[in-house]
Amino acid sequence: MRALITLDEIQIRKLDRLAKAEKQSRAALIREAIDAFLERKQQAVEDDAFGLWGKRKIDGLEYQEKVRSEW
C-alpha cells in the first residue's frame, strides 16, 4: 500500500545521506523507522499494563485476601 507524506528539505537531505550510507532506498528507511516507532509504542502500552500493580504498596496476595475477607 502506498501512503503520501510530506517531509521538509532538511529531512529529505538527511534521509538521502543515510540511504546512501546504508545502501538502502529512502522508502526502506522510512518503513524501518515506522516499524521501530510502532514497536516502541506497543512496548510502552505493554509496559504500562504490566506495571499497573507494581506501584501499589500492598502485595497482590494480601490485597486479594483482604478483599475476600470483606465478603
PDB file of N, CA, C, O and CB in Angstrom:
ATOM      1  N   MET A   1       0.841  -1.168   0.000  1.00  0.00           N
ATOM      2  CA  MET A   1       0.000   0.000   0.000  1.00  0.00           C
ATOM      3  C   MET A   1       0.892   1.239   0.000  1.00  0.00           C
ATOM      4  O   MET A   1       1.962   1.250   0.608  1.00  0.00           O
ATOM      5  CB  MET A   1      -0.960  -0.007   1.215  1.00  0.00           C
ATOM      6  N   ARG A   2       0.456   2.230  -0.658  1.00  0.00           N
ATOM      7  CA  ARG A   2       1.206   3.481  -0.724  1.00  0.00           C
ATOM      8  C   ARG A   2       0.591   4.501   0.221  1.00  0.00           C
ATOM      9  O   ARG A   2      -0.611   4.489   0.487  1.00  0.00           O
ATOM     10  CB  ARG A   2       1.236   4.029  -2.165  1.00  0.00           C
ATOM     11  N   ALA A   3       1.448   5.384   0.719  1.00  0.00           N
ATOM     12  CA  ALA A   3       0.989   6.472   1.574  1.00  0.00           C
ATOM     13  C   ALA A   3       1.735   7.734   1.164  1.00  0.00           C
ATOM     14  O   ALA A   3       2.904   7.680   0.783  1.00  0.00           O
ATOM     15  CB  ALA A   3       1.215   6.146   3.092  1.00  0.00           C
ATOM     16  N   LEU A   4       1.072   8.834   1.243  1.00  0.00           N
ATOM     17  CA  LEU A   4       1.665  10.113   0.895  1.00  0.00           C
ATOM     18  C   LEU A   4       2.009  10.845   2.181  1.00  0.00           C
ATOM     19  O   LEU A   4       1.150  11.047   3.039  1.00  0.00           O
ATOM     20  CB  LEU A   4       0.710  10.958   0.005  1.00  0.00           C
ATOM     21  N   ILE A   5       3.287  11.248   2.312  1.00  0.00           N
ATOM     22  CA  ILE A   5       3.708  12.024   3.472  1.00  0.00           C
ATOM     23  C   ILE A   5       4.463  13.249   2.977  1.00  0.00           C
ATOM     24  O   ILE A   5       4.990  13.254   1.865  1.00  0.00           O
ATOM     25  CB  ILE A   5       4.591  11.170   4.439  1.00  0.00           C
ATOM     26  N   THR A   6       4.514  14.258   3.783  1.00  0.00           N
ATOM     27  CA  THR A   6       5.240  15.467   3.432  1.00  0.00           C
ATOM     28  C   THR A   6       6.439  15.599   4.362  1.00  0.00           C
ATOM     29  O   THR A   6       6.296  15.588   5.585  1.00  0.00           O
ATOM     30  CB  THR A   6       4.322  16.722   3.518  1.00  0.00           C
ATOM     31  N   LEU A   7       7.616  15.723   3.770  1.00  0.00           N
ATOM     32  CA  LEU A   7       8.859  15.918   4.519  1.00  0.00           C
ATOM     33  C   LEU A   7       9.468  17.243   4.089  1.00  0.00           C
ATOM     34  O   LEU A   7       9.316  17.651   2.938  1.00  0.00           O
ATOM     35  CB  LEU A   7       9.862  14.734   4.287  1.00  0.00           C
ATOM     36  N   ASP A   8      10.153  17.914   4.999  1.00  0.00           N
ATOM     37  CA  ASP A   8      10.812  19.152   4.594  1.00  0.00           C
ATOM     38  C   ASP A   8      12.157  18.828   3.929  1.00  0.00           C
ATOM     39  O   ASP A   8      12.604  17.681   3.941  1.00  0.00           O
ATOM     40  CB  ASP A   8      11.016  20.094   5.818  1.00  0.00           C
ATOM     41  N   GLU A   9      12.780  19.831   3.363  1.00  0.00           N
ATOM     42  CA  GLU A   9      14.019  19.625   2.595  1.00  0.00           C
ATOM     43  C   GLU A   9      15.142  19.064   3.461  1.00  0.00           C
ATOM     44  O   GLU A   9      15.913  18.220   3.004  1.00  0.00           O
ATOM     45  CB  GLU A   9      14.470  20.939   1.960  1.00  0.00           C
ATOM     46  N   ILE A  10      15.239  19.518   4.685  1.00  0.00           N
ATOM     47  CA  ILE A  10      16.294  19.028   5.578  1.00  0.00           C
ATOM     48  C   ILE A  10      16.105  17.544   5.854  1.00  0.00           C
ATOM     49  O   ILE A  10      17.071  16.782   5.836  1.00  0.00           O
ATOM     50  CB  ILE A  10      16.301  19.821   6.902  1.00  0.00           C
ATOM     51  N   GLN A  11      14.867  17.127   6.111  1.00  0.00           N
ATOM     52  CA  GLN A  11      14.584  15.708   6.353  1.00  0.00           C
ATOM     53  C   GLN A  11      14.945  14.868   5.125  1.00  0.00           C
ATOM     54  O   GLN A  11      15.522  13.789   5.253  1.00  0.00           O
ATOM     55  CB  GLN A  11      13.095  15.508   6.718  1.00  0.00           C
ATOM     56  N   ILE A  12      14.602  15.370   3.942  1.00  0.00           N
ATOM     57  CA  ILE A  12      14.916  14.648   2.704  1.00  0.00           C
ATOM     58  C   ILE A  12      16.424  14.514   2.534  1.00  0.00           C
ATOM     59  O   ILE A  12      16.913  13.433   2.204  1.00  0.00           O
ATOM     60  CB  ILE A  12      14.306  15.368   1.483  1.00  0.00           C
ATOM     61  N   ARG A  13      17.169  15.601   2.756  1.00  0.00           N
ATOM     62  CA  ARG A  13      18.635  15.537   2.609  1.00  0.00           C
ATOM     63  C   ARG A  13      19.244  14.545   3.589  1.00  0.00           C
ATOM     64  O   ARG A  13      20.098  13.740   3.217  1.00  0.00           O
ATOM     65  CB  ARG A  13      19.259  16.927   2.821  1.00  0.00           C
ATOM     66  N   LYS A  14      18.804  14.605   4.843  1.00  0.00           N
ATOM     67  CA  LYS A  14      19.325  13.669   5.850  1.00  0.00           C
ATOM     68  C   LYS A  14      18.964  12.229   5.495  1.00  0.00           C
ATOM     69  O   LYS A  14      19.784  11.320   5.627  1.00  0.00           O
ATOM     70  CB  LYS A  14      18.779  14.021   7.247  1.00  0.00           C
ATOM     71  N   LEU A  15      17.751  12.042   5.054  1.00  0.00           N
ATOM     72  CA  LEU A  15      17.297  10.715   4.669  1.00  0.00           C
ATOM     73  C   LEU A  15      18.089  10.194   3.474  1.00  0.00           C
ATOM     74  O   LEU A  15      18.463   9.022   3.441  1.00  0.00           O
ATOM     75  CB  LEU A  15      15.802  10.738   4.345  1.00  0.00           C
ATOM     76  N   ASP A  16      18.345  11.052   2.502  1.00  0.00           N
ATOM     77  CA  ASP A  16      19.126  10.655   1.327  1.00  0.00           C
ATOM     78  C   ASP A  16      20.564  10.291   1.703  1.00  0.00           C
ATOM     79  O   ASP A  16      21.120   9.323   1.186  1.00  0.00           O
ATOM     80  CB  ASP A  16      19.129  11.782   0.289  1.00  0.00           C
ATOM     81  N   ARG A  17      21.160  11.074   2.607  1.00  0.00           N
ATOM     82  CA  ARG A  17      22.533  10.748   3.057  1.00  0.00           C
ATOM     83  C   ARG A  17      22.564   9.399   3.748  1.00  0.00           C
ATOM     84  O   ARG A  17      23.455   8.585   3.504  1.00  0.00           O
ATOM     85  CB  ARG A  17      23.073  11.837   4.011  1.00  0.00           C
ATOM     86  N   LEU A  18      21.584   9.166   4.614  1.00  0.00           N
ATOM     87  CA  LEU A  18      21.518   7.892   5.325  1.00  0.00           C
ATOM     88  C   LEU A  18      21.257   6.739   4.363  1.00  0.00           C
ATOM     89  O   LEU A  18      21.860   5.672   4.482  1.00  0.00           O
ATOM     90  CB  LEU A  18      20.430   7.936   6.399  1.00  0.00           C
ATOM     91  N   ALA A  19      20.369   6.957   3.424  1.00  0.00           N
ATOM     92  CA  ALA A  19      20.060   5.917   2.428  1.00  0.00           C
ATOM     93  C   ALA A  19      21.313   5.536   1.645  1.00  0.00           C
ATOM     94  O   ALA A  19      21.559   4.358   1.389  1.00  0.00           O
ATOM     95  CB  ALA A  19      18.954   6.400   1.458  1.00  0.00           C
ATOM     96  N   LYS A  20      22.099   6.535   1.269  1.00  0.00           N
ATOM     97  CA  LYS A  20      23.331   6.264   0.525  1.00  0.00           C
ATOM     98  C   LYS A  20      24.329   5.501   1.397  1.00  0.00           C
ATOM     99  O   LYS A  20      24.956   4.546   0.940  1.00  0.00           O
ATOM    100  CB  LYS A  20      23.960   7.582   0.021  1.00  0.00           C
ATOM    101  N   ALA A  21      24.473   5.926   2.653  1.00  0.00           N
ATOM    102  CA  ALA A  21      25.415   5.274   3.565  1.00  0.00           C
ATOM    103  C   ALA A  21      25.005   3.843   3.879  1.00  0.00           C
ATOM    104  O   ALA A  21      25.855   2.960   3.996  1.00  0.00           O
ATOM    105  CB  ALA A  21      25.530   6.068   4.855  1.00  0.00           C
ATOM    106  N   GLU A  22      23.708   3.614   4.015  1.00  0.00           N
ATOM    107  CA  GLU A  22      23.193   2.292   4.366  1.00  0.00           C
ATOM    108  C   GLU A  22      22.932   1.417   3.135  1.00  0.00           C
ATOM    109  O   GLU A  22      22.632   0.229   3.252  1.00  0.00           O
ATOM    110  CB  GLU A  22      21.915   2.437   5.169  1.00  0.00           C
ATOM    111  N   LYS A  23      23.052   2.029   1.959  1.00  0.00           N
ATOM    112  CA  LYS A  23      22.779   1.335   0.694  1.00  0.00           C
ATOM    113  C   LYS A  23      21.366   0.754   0.682  1.00  0.00           C
ATOM    114  O   LYS A  23      21.139  -0.405   0.332  1.00  0.00           O
ATOM    115  CB  LYS A  23      23.813   0.216   0.461  1.00  0.00           C
ATOM    116  N   GLN A  24      20.429   1.614   1.081  1.00  0.00           N
ATOM    117  CA  GLN A  24      19.014   1.259   1.085  1.00  0.00           C
ATOM    118  C   GLN A  24      18.239   2.383   0.400  1.00  0.00           C
ATOM    119  O   GLN A  24      18.742   3.494   0.237  1.00  0.00           O
ATOM    120  CB  GLN A  24      18.491   1.017   2.545  1.00  0.00           C
ATOM    121  N   SER A  25      17.039   2.081   0.014  1.00  0.00           N
ATOM    122  CA  SER A  25      16.196   3.124  -0.578  1.00  0.00           C
ATOM    123  C   SER A  25      15.634   4.006   0.534  1.00  0.00           C
ATOM    124  O   SER A  25      15.593   3.619   1.702  1.00  0.00           O
ATOM    125  CB  SER A  25      15.043   2.500  -1.423  1.00  0.00           C
ATOM    126  N   ARG A  26      15.213   5.178   0.144  1.00  0.00           N
ATOM    127  CA  ARG A  26      14.558   6.100   1.065  1.00  0.00           C
ATOM    128  C   ARG A  26      13.310   5.430   1.656  1.00  0.00           C
ATOM    129  O   ARG A  26      13.058   5.523   2.858  1.00  0.00           O
ATOM    130  CB  ARG A  26      14.183   7.431   0.342  1.00  0.00           C
ATOM    131  N   ALA A  27      12.543   4.764   0.813  1.00  0.00           N
ATOM    132  CA  ALA A  27      11.311   4.104   1.263  1.00  0.00           C
ATOM    133  C   ALA A  27      11.615   3.015   2.292  1.00  0.00           C
ATOM    134  O   ALA A  27      10.884   2.859   3.270  1.00  0.00           O
ATOM    135  CB  ALA A  27      10.558   3.499   0.064  1.00  0.00           C
ATOM    136  N   ALA A  28      12.698   2.262   2.068  1.00  0.00           N
ATOM    137  CA  ALA A  28      13.059   1.196   3.018  1.00  0.00           C
ATOM    138  C   ALA A  28      13.400   1.783   4.382  1.00  0.00           C
ATOM    139  O   ALA A  28      13.029   1.225   5.415  1.00  0.00           O
ATOM    140  CB  ALA A  28      14.253   0.372   2.484  1.00  0.00           C
ATOM    141  N   LEU A  29      14.104   2.907   4.383  1.00  0.00           N
ATOM    142  CA  LEU A  29      14.443   3.551   5.655  1.00  0.00           C
ATOM    143  C   LEU A  29      13.199   4.078   6.365  1.00  0.00           C
ATOM    144  O   LEU A  29      13.095   3.987   7.589  1.00  0.00           O
ATOM    145  CB  LEU A  29      15.433   4.695   5.423  1.00  0.00           C
ATOM    146  N   ILE A  30      12.273   4.618   5.613  1.00  0.00           N
ATOM    147  CA  ILE A  30      11.037   5.122   6.212  1.00  0.00           C
ATOM    148  C   ILE A  30      10.228   3.975   6.798  1.00  0.00           C
ATOM    149  O   ILE A  30       9.686   4.092   7.896  1.00  0.00           O
ATOM    150  CB  ILE A  30      10.201   5.890   5.172  1.00  0.00           C
ATOM    151  N   ARG A  31      10.143   2.856   6.064  1.00  0.00           N
ATOM    152  CA  ARG A  31       9.420   1.689   6.605  1.00  0.00           C
ATOM    153  C   ARG A  31      10.089   1.191   7.884  1.00  0.00           C
ATOM    154  O   ARG A  31       9.406   0.850   8.850  1.00  0.00           O
ATOM    155  CB  ARG A  31       9.360   0.546   5.558  1.00  0.00           C
ATOM    156  N   GLU A  32      11.414   1.148   7.893  1.00  0.00           N
ATOM    157  CA  GLU A  32      12.156   0.708   9.080  1.00  0.00           C
ATOM    158  C   GLU A  32      11.888   1.643  10.262  1.00  0.00           C
ATOM    159  O   GLU A  32      11.703   1.189  11.392  1.00  0.00           O
ATOM    160  CB  GLU A  32      13.673   0.651   8.780  1.00  0.00           C
ATOM    161  N   ALA A  33      11.868   2.946   9.992  1.00  0.00           N
ATOM    162  CA  ALA A  33      11.607   3.923  11.051  1.00  0.00           C
ATOM    163  C   ALA A  33      10.191   3.775  11.597  1.00  0.00           C
ATOM    164  O   ALA A  33       9.976   3.868  12.806  1.00  0.00           O
ATOM    165  CB  ALA A  33      11.822   5.348  10.528  1.00  0.00           C
ATOM    166  N   ILE A  34       9.239   3.547  10.718  1.00  0.00           N
ATOM    167  CA  ILE A  34       7.849   3.367  11.157  1.00  0.00           C
ATOM    168  C   ILE A  34       7.715   2.096  11.988  1.00  0.00           C
ATOM    169  O   ILE A  34       7.033   2.096  13.013  1.00  0.00           O
ATOM    170  CB  ILE A  34       6.893   3.312   9.940  1.00  0.00           C
ATOM    171  N   ASP A  35       8.359   1.017  11.558  1.00  0.00           N
ATOM    172  CA  ASP A  35       8.323  -0.228  12.338  1.00  0.00           C
ATOM    173  C   ASP A  35       8.894  -0.014  13.738  1.00  0.00           C
ATOM    174  O   ASP A  35       8.318  -0.478  14.721  1.00  0.00           O
ATOM    175  CB  ASP A  35       9.107  -1.339  11.615  1.00  0.00           C
ATOM    176  N   ALA A  36      10.030   0.690  13.831  1.00  0.00           N
ATOM    177  CA  ALA A  36      10.660   0.942  15.130  1.00  0.00           C
ATOM    178  C   ALA A  36       9.747   1.796  16.012  1.00  0.00           C
ATOM    179  O   ALA A  36       9.613   1.533  17.207  1.00  0.00           O
ATOM    180  CB  ALA A  36      12.028   1.638  14.943  1.00  0.00           C
ATOM    181  N   PHE A  37       9.123   2.811  15.426  1.00  0.00           N
ATOM    182  CA  PHE A  37       8.197   3.677  16.154  1.00  0.00           C
ATOM    183  C   PHE A  37       7.015   2.881  16.702  1.00  0.00           C
ATOM    184  O   PHE A  37       6.658   3.006  17.874  1.00  0.00           O
ATOM    185  CB  PHE A  37       7.696   4.805  15.244  1.00  0.00           C
ATOM    186  N   LEU A  38       6.418   2.069  15.846  1.00  0.00           N
ATOM    187  CA  LEU A  38       5.259   1.276  16.268  1.00  0.00           C
ATOM    188  C   LEU A  38       5.633   0.268  17.348  1.00  0.00           C
ATOM    189  O   LEU A  38       4.858   0.038  18.276  1.00  0.00           O
ATOM    190  CB  LEU A  38       4.648   0.550  15.070  1.00  0.00           C
ATOM    191  N   GLU A  39       6.800  -0.328  17.236  1.00  0.00           N
ATOM    192  CA  GLU A  39       7.267  -1.279  18.247  1.00  0.00           C
ATOM    193  C   GLU A  39       7.444  -0.581  19.597  1.00  0.00           C
ATOM    194  O   GLU A  39       7.037  -1.111  20.630  1.00  0.00           O
ATOM    195  CB  GLU A  39       8.595  -1.934  17.802  1.00  0.00           C
ATOM    196  N   ARG A  40       8.055   0.613  19.585  1.00  0.00           N
ATOM    197  CA  ARG A  40       8.225   1.374  20.834  1.00  0.00           C
ATOM    198  C   ARG A  40       6.885   1.715  21.460  1.00  0.00           C
ATOM    199  O   ARG A  40       6.714   1.590  22.672  1.00  0.00           O
ATOM    200  CB  ARG A  40       9.018   2.657  20.577  1.00  0.00           C
ATOM    201  N   LYS A  41       5.943   2.143  20.648  1.00  0.00           N
ATOM    202  CA  LYS A  41       4.621   2.496  21.164  1.00  0.00           C
ATOM    203  C   LYS A  41       3.920   1.274  21.754  1.00  0.00           C
ATOM    204  O   LYS A  41       3.318   1.361  22.825  1.00  0.00           O
ATOM    205  CB  LYS A  41       3.760   3.113  20.052  1.00  0.00           C
ATOM    206  N   GLN A  42       3.996   0.139  21.061  1.00  0.00           N
ATOM    207  CA  GLN A  42       3.368  -1.085  21.556  1.00  0.00           C
ATOM    208  C   GLN A  42       4.027  -1.529  22.855  1.00  0.00           C
ATOM    209  O   GLN A  42       3.346  -1.956  23.787  1.00  0.00           O
ATOM    210  CB  GLN A  42       3.452  -2.206  20.502  1.00  0.00           C
ATOM    211  N   GLN A  43       5.349  -1.429  22.918  1.00  0.00           N
ATOM    212  CA  GLN A  43       6.069  -1.822  24.128  1.00  0.00           C
ATOM    213  C   GLN A  43       5.666  -0.934  25.292  1.00  0.00           C
ATOM    214  O   GLN A  43       5.524  -1.413  26.417  1.00  0.00           O
ATOM    215  CB  GLN A  43       7.590  -1.752  23.906  1.00  0.00           C
ATOM    216  N   ALA A  44       5.482   0.352  25.036  1.00  0.00           N
ATOM    217  CA  ALA A  44       5.067   1.274  26.101  1.00  0.00           C
ATOM    218  C   ALA A  44       3.693   0.895  26.634  1.00  0.00           C
ATOM    219  O   ALA A  44       3.463   0.947  27.842  1.00  0.00           O
ATOM    220  CB  ALA A  44       5.051   2.727  25.587  1.00  0.00           C
ATOM    221  N   VAL A  45       2.780   0.515  25.753  1.00  0.00           N
ATOM    222  CA  VAL A  45       1.445   0.094  26.172  1.00  0.00           C
ATOM    223  C   VAL A  45       1.545  -1.169  27.026  1.00  0.00           C
ATOM    224  O   VAL A  45       0.895  -1.275  28.067  1.00  0.00           O
ATOM    225  CB  VAL A  45       0.534  -0.152  24.941  1.00  0.00           C
ATOM    226  N   GLU A  46       2.361  -2.124  26.582  1.00  0.00           N
ATOM    227  CA  GLU A  46       2.517  -3.368  27.339  1.00  0.00           C
ATOM    228  C   GLU A  46       3.181  -3.105  28.681  1.00  0.00           C
ATOM    229  O   GLU A  46       2.777  -3.676  29.694  1.00  0.00           O
ATOM    230  CB  GLU A  46       3.336  -4.387  26.538  1.00  0.00           C
ATOM    231  N   ASP A  47       4.200  -2.244  28.702  1.00  0.00           N
ATOM    232  CA  ASP A  47       4.869  -1.927  29.965  1.00  0.00           C
ATOM    233  C   ASP A  47       3.904  -1.272  30.949  1.00  0.00           C
ATOM    234  O   ASP A  47       3.933  -1.569  32.143  1.00  0.00           O
ATOM    235  CB  ASP A  47       6.070  -1.008  29.717  1.00  0.00           C
ATOM    236  N   ASP A  48       3.051  -0.380  30.445  1.00  0.00           N
ATOM    237  CA  ASP A  48       2.068   0.264  31.312  1.00  0.00           C
ATOM    238  C   ASP A  48       1.103  -0.758  31.891  1.00  0.00           C
ATOM    239  O   ASP A  48       0.744  -0.684  33.066  1.00  0.00           O
ATOM    240  CB  ASP A  48       1.298   1.338  30.543  1.00  0.00           C
ATOM    241  N   ALA A  49       0.686  -1.707  31.071  1.00  0.00           N
ATOM    242  CA  ALA A  49      -0.270  -2.715  31.537  1.00  0.00           C
ATOM    243  C   ALA A  49       0.351  -3.596  32.611  1.00  0.00           C
ATOM    244  O   ALA A  49      -0.298  -3.905  33.611  1.00  0.00           O
ATOM    245  CB  ALA A  49      -0.756  -3.579  30.365  1.00  0.00           C
ATOM    246  N   PHE A  50       1.603  -4.004  32.414  1.00  0.00           N
ATOM    247  CA  PHE A  50       2.245  -4.877  33.390  1.00  0.00           C
ATOM    248  C   PHE A  50       2.664  -4.121  34.643  1.00  0.00           C
ATOM    249  O   PHE A  50       2.900  -4.728  35.687  1.00  0.00           O
ATOM    250  CB  PHE A  50       3.451  -5.550  32.771  1.00  0.00           C
ATOM    251  N   GLY A  51       2.757  -2.812  34.545  1.00  0.00           N
ATOM    252  CA  GLY A  51       3.207  -2.030  35.680  1.00  0.00           C
ATOM    253  C   GLY A  51       2.094  -1.483  36.536  1.00  0.00           C
ATOM    254  O   GLY A  51       2.355  -0.769  37.505  1.00  0.00           O
ATOM    255  N   LEU A  52       0.854  -1.802  36.202  1.00  0.00           N
ATOM    256  CA  LEU A  52      -0.259  -1.222  36.945  1.00  0.00           C
ATOM    257  C   LEU A  52      -0.223  -1.585  38.427  1.00  0.00           C
ATOM    258  O   LEU A  52      -0.473  -0.731  39.278  1.00  0.00           O
ATOM    259  CB  LEU A  52      -1.569  -1.673  36.343  1.00  0.00           C
ATOM    260  N   TRP A  53       0.079  -2.820  38.740  1.00  0.00           N
ATOM    261  CA  TRP A  53       0.085  -3.252  40.129  1.00  0.00           C
ATOM    262  C   TRP A  53       1.396  -2.886  40.815  1.00  0.00           C
ATOM    263  O   TRP A  53       1.435  -2.743  42.037  1.00  0.00           O
ATOM    264  CB  TRP A  53      -0.152  -4.754  40.216  1.00  0.00           C
ATOM    265  N   GLY A  54       2.455  -2.735  40.052  1.00  0.00           N
ATOM    266  CA  GLY A  54       3.788  -2.536  40.616  1.00  0.00           C
ATOM    267  C   GLY A  54       3.941  -1.321  41.513  1.00  0.00           C
ATOM    268  O   GLY A  54       4.840  -1.289  42.353  1.00  0.00           O
ATOM    269  N   LYS A  55       3.095  -0.330  41.356  1.00  0.00           N
ATOM    270  CA  LYS A  55       3.221   0.891  42.143  1.00  0.00           C
ATOM    271  C   LYS A  55       2.447   0.816  43.455  1.00  0.00           C
ATOM    272  O   LYS A  55       2.510   1.740  44.266  1.00  0.00           O
ATOM    273  CB  LYS A  55       2.743   2.077  41.336  1.00  0.00           C
ATOM    274  N   ARG A  56       1.735  -0.252  43.664  1.00  0.00           N
ATOM    275  CA  ARG A  56       0.961  -0.386  44.903  1.00  0.00           C
ATOM    276  C   ARG A  56       1.877  -0.815  46.042  1.00  0.00           C
ATOM    277  O   ARG A  56       2.885  -1.491  45.836  1.00  0.00           O
ATOM    278  CB  ARG A  56      -0.195  -1.406  44.725  1.00  0.00           C
ATOM    279  N   LYS A  57       1.503  -0.407  47.231  1.00  0.00           N
ATOM    280  CA  LYS A  57       2.311  -0.712  48.414  1.00  0.00           C
ATOM    281  C   LYS A  57       2.002  -2.082  48.997  1.00  0.00           C
ATOM    282  O   LYS A  57       2.816  -2.638  49.734  1.00  0.00           O
ATOM    283  CB  LYS A  57       2.097   0.343  49.471  1.00  0.00           C
ATOM    284  N   ILE A  58       0.849  -2.627  48.681  1.00  0.00           N
ATOM    285  CA  ILE A  58       0.425  -3.905  49.252  1.00  0.00           C
ATOM    286  C   ILE A  58       0.703  -5.035  48.256  1.00  0.00           C
ATOM    287  O   ILE A  58       0.589  -4.856  47.044  1.00  0.00           O
ATOM    288  CB  ILE A  58      -1.083  -3.866  49.629  1.00  0.00           C
ATOM    289  N   ASP A  59       1.063  -6.185  48.788  1.00  0.00           N
ATOM    290  CA  ASP A  59       1.294  -7.370  47.976  1.00  0.00           C
ATOM    291  C   ASP A  59      -0.029  -7.830  47.352  1.00  0.00           C
ATOM    292  O   ASP A  59      -1.083  -7.708  47.976  1.00  0.00           O
ATOM    293  CB  ASP A  59       1.927  -8.504  48.827  1.00  0.00           C
ATOM    294  N   GLY A  60       0.023  -8.346  46.152  1.00  0.00           N
ATOM    295  CA  GLY A  60      -1.184  -8.777  45.448  1.00  0.00           C
ATOM    296  C   GLY A  60      -1.976  -9.823  46.199  1.00  0.00           C
ATOM    297  O   GLY A  60      -3.205  -9.760  46.233  1.00  0.00           O
ATOM    298  N   LEU A  61      -1.296 -10.785  46.802  1.00  0.00           N
ATOM    299  CA  LEU A  61      -1.981 -11.836  47.558  1.00  0.00           C
ATOM    300  C   LEU A  61      -2.640 -11.261  48.811  1.00  0.00           C
ATOM    301  O   LEU A  61      -3.764 -11.631  49.149  1.00  0.00           O
ATOM    302  CB  LEU A  61      -0.993 -12.953  47.944  1.00  0.00           C
ATOM    303  N   GLU A  62      -1.947 -10.366  49.491  1.00  0.00           N
ATOM    304  CA  GLU A  62      -2.526  -9.717  50.670  1.00  0.00           C
ATOM    305  C   GLU A  62      -3.787  -8.947  50.293  1.00  0.00           C
ATOM    306  O   GLU A  62      -4.788  -8.996  51.008  1.00  0.00           O
ATOM    307  CB  GLU A  62      -1.501  -8.771  51.325  1.00  0.00           C
ATOM    308  N   TYR A  63      -3.735  -8.245  49.180  1.00  0.00           N
ATOM    309  CA  TYR A  63      -4.891  -7.473  48.715  1.00  0.00           C
ATOM    310  C   TYR A  63      -6.067  -8.404  48.419  1.00  0.00           C
ATOM    311  O   TYR A  63      -7.207  -8.126  48.792  1.00  0.00           O
ATOM    312  CB  TYR A  63      -4.527  -6.651  47.455  1.00  0.00           C
ATOM    313  N   GLN A  64      -5.765  -9.513  47.742  1.00  0.00           N
ATOM    314  CA  GLN A  64      -6.816 -10.484  47.407  1.00  0.00           C
ATOM    315  C   GLN A  64      -7.466 -11.025  48.672  1.00  0.00           C
ATOM    316  O   GLN A  64      -8.691 -11.103  48.756  1.00  0.00           O
ATOM    317  CB  GLN A  64      -6.240 -11.643  46.569  1.00  0.00           C
ATOM    318  N   GLU A  65      -6.658 -11.397  49.650  1.00  0.00           N
ATOM    319  CA  GLU A  65      -7.194 -11.916  50.902  1.00  0.00           C
ATOM    320  C   GLU A  65      -8.027 -10.866  51.640  1.00  0.00           C
ATOM    321  O   GLU A  65      -9.073 -11.184  52.204  1.00  0.00           O
ATOM    322  CB  GLU A  65      -6.059 -12.402  51.795  1.00  0.00           C
ATOM    323  N   LYS A  66      -7.560  -9.610  51.636  1.00  0.00           N
ATOM    324  CA  LYS A  66      -8.296  -8.518  52.273  1.00  0.00           C
ATOM    325  C   LYS A  66      -9.663  -8.330  51.621  1.00  0.00           C
ATOM    326  O   LYS A  66     -10.674  -8.210  52.314  1.00  0.00           O
ATOM    327  CB  LYS A  66      -7.490  -7.212  52.198  1.00  0.00           C
ATOM    328  N   VAL A  67      -9.693  -8.305  50.304  1.00  0.00           N
ATOM    329  CA  VAL A  67     -10.955  -8.097  49.596  1.00  0.00           C
ATOM    330  C   VAL A  67     -11.903  -9.266  49.837  1.00  0.00           C
ATOM    331  O   VAL A  67     -13.097  -9.064  50.058  1.00  0.00           O
ATOM    332  CB  VAL A  67     -10.707  -7.915  48.088  1.00  0.00           C
ATOM    333  N   ARG A  68     -11.380 -10.473  49.796  1.00  0.00           N
ATOM    334  CA  ARG A  68     -12.243 -11.640  50.016  1.00  0.00           C
ATOM    335  C   ARG A  68     -12.774 -11.690  51.445  1.00  0.00           C
ATOM    336  O   ARG A  68     -13.875 -12.183  51.688  1.00  0.00           O
ATOM    337  CB  ARG A  68     -11.481 -12.927  49.704  1.00  0.00           C
ATOM    338  N   SER A  69     -11.986 -11.179  52.386  1.00  0.00           N
ATOM    339  CA  SER A  69     -12.452 -11.213  53.775  1.00  0.00           C
ATOM    340  C   SER A  69     -13.635 -10.268  54.002  1.00  0.00           C
ATOM    341  O   SER A  69     -14.364 -10.405  54.984  1.00  0.00           O
ATOM    342  CB  SER A  69     -11.307 -10.845  54.721  1.00  0.00           C
ATOM    343  N   GLU A  70     -13.823  -9.310  53.088  1.00  0.00           N
ATOM    344  CA  GLU A  70     -14.926  -8.359  53.208  1.00  0.00           C
ATOM    345  C   GLU A  70     -16.238  -8.977  52.721  1.00  0.00           C
ATOM    346  O   GLU A  70     -17.296  -8.386  52.939  1.00  0.00           O
ATOM    347  CB  GLU A  70     -14.616  -7.080  52.416  1.00  0.00           C
ATOM    348  N   TRP A  71     -16.211 -10.115  52.084  1.00  0.00           N
ATOM    349  CA  TRP A  71     -17.427 -10.739  51.548  1.00  0.00           C
ATOM    350  C   TRP A  71     -18.244 -11.282  52.642  1.00  0.00           C
ATOM    351  O   TRP A  71     -19.309 -11.847  52.396  1.00  0.00           O
ATOM    352  CB  TRP A  71     -17.109 -11.829  50.564  1.00  0.00           C
TER     353      TRP A  71
END
